Amino acid sequence: MKPNAPLVTPGYWCECWTQSPATGEVPALLASLDAPNAVTSIRWIRIAVRTIASALDRNAFANAWEWLSGGYVADLEALASGEQCAFTIHHRSTRITWTARPVIFLTLANRQAAQLPPCASQFTPRPTLAPRSLRSR
């Protein structure tokens, strides 16, 4: 941590949740992001929505396209004014919800430009096995 670094930093916490027959009644967290500003938060959601848009059914695609084509502006304004936002797509039996909310991050020590403790050099990584489908037979 830098000597004069602030102890707290404002930012945004973003998540992507899904619920489907595979997850049961409980939604599953797919991804999360700590963003420095509202624009980055909405950009992250927009990229994810654009990535899956072509695989969506007609109604879900129309909903996604409407949000991508300008509906996101209301969510951007909500975030910038300190409110949380969410965008949900329903595709067949799957529900995907992206959320973003303003937060205060506590600055923690990190390992960048820091010396690792002596015991770190004693660590020997275990070899990893390739998935069965990639192993030679």
N, C-alpha and C positions, 0 to 999 in steps of 0.2 A: 504494500500500500504506500502511495506517495506520502511524504511527510505532511503536506498541506491539503490532502484530499478531503473533501467533505465527508461527513459521517453518513449522510443520507443523500440520495439522489432521486428526484422525481422521474417517473417513467410509466410504462404501461405493461400490464401482464396480459398475454393473449393465450388462448387455449382453443383446441379443436377436439370436440367430443363426438362420439358416434354411438348410436344405439341401433341394434339390428337383432334378428333372431340369433346370430352368433354370440352377441354379448348378453342376451337375455334382457331382463327388466332394468339392469343397471347399465347406464352409459359408460363407455370406456374412453379414457383420455388417450388421444392419438398423438398429439403434439402440443408443445407450448413454446412460447417465445417471450423474452424480456425485450421490450422495444424502448428506445430512447424518446420517441415522440408519437403523437397520434397518427401522423402520416405513415410512419413505418408500420404501425399496427395494422392500419387498413390495407396497406400495400401487401402485407403478409397474407391477409385473408383473401384479397383479390387474386393474388397469384395462385393460391390453393383452389379457389373457385374456378378460375380459368383453366387450371390443370385438369379438373375432373368434368368440366362442362360438356365436353363432347360425348361423354359416356352416360349422361343423364337422360332419363325419359323426357318426353315432350314438355310436360308441365313443370318438372324440376328445372329443365333447361331454360324455359321461359322466365321462371322466377330468378334463376341465376343471372340471366342476361339482363333483366330489368335492373337488378341490383348493380351489376357491373357497369351498366350504361348510365349510371347517375344516382341510383338509389343509395349507393355507399356514402354520398355527400352528407346525408342526414346523420349517419353514424360517425363520420369524421367530425362533424360539428358537435355532436354529443360528447365525444371523447375530449375534444378541445375545450369544452366547457365543464369538464370534470365529471361527466356521467359515463356510465358503462354502456356498452352496446353489444348486440348479438345478431347474428345472421344464421338462419336455419334453412336447410334444403331437405325436402322429403323425396326420396327416390325409392320407389317400390316399398319394401319393408324396412328401409334404412333411413334413419334421421341423422344428419350431420349438422352440428352447431358450432360456429366459431364465436368466441366471446373475446372482448377486450375491455379492460378497465384501468383507470388511473391508479397507480400505487406509489408508494415511497419505498425505494430499495435501500437496504442497509448495506453500506460499503464494507466488504469483507476483505481480509488479506488474500492475495492470490500468489501464485507461484511464478509469475512473470518477473524476470530479472532478479530472481531470488535464488539463493543457494539451497539445494535440497539437503536434508539431514544426511549424515554419513551412512546411516543404515540403508538409504535408497540405493546405493551402489551394490549392496549385498543381495538385492532382489534379483532372482533369476526367473524370467517368464517361462511358463509351461508352454510347450508346443500345442498349437490348436489343431484340431482335426477338421478337415473339410467336411461339409455335409455329406451324408451317405450318397446322395444323388450325384455328387461330383467325384467320389472316390473311384479309382480304377477297379475293375472287377477281375 
